Amino acid sequence: MDTVSGRSCIRETFGLKMKKIKWTWEEIHSMGRNSSDGGVRMECERLAVKIVKNIPLIENDIRYLNRMKEKNEQ
């Protein structure tokens, strides 16, 4: 599913152990907007742009997003 704005685009990437991981633009954008740290905001913005432009996320990107998600859940 892909739209012009890329907001409903779901990118499938392969992270560690070749497990399929799906990140949506909305998840990454909201994670960045809810953070008070400017570095986290900029990194989430960069990764959201990669998804909109259909650039595959690399393992380090996935690892970063997983770490930020775990920190937000605590």
Protein Blocks (a to p, Z undefined) as FASTA:
>chain_A
ZZfkommpccddddehhiacdddfklmmmmmmmpcbfklmmmmmmmmmmmmnopacdfkl
mmmmmmmmmmmmZZ
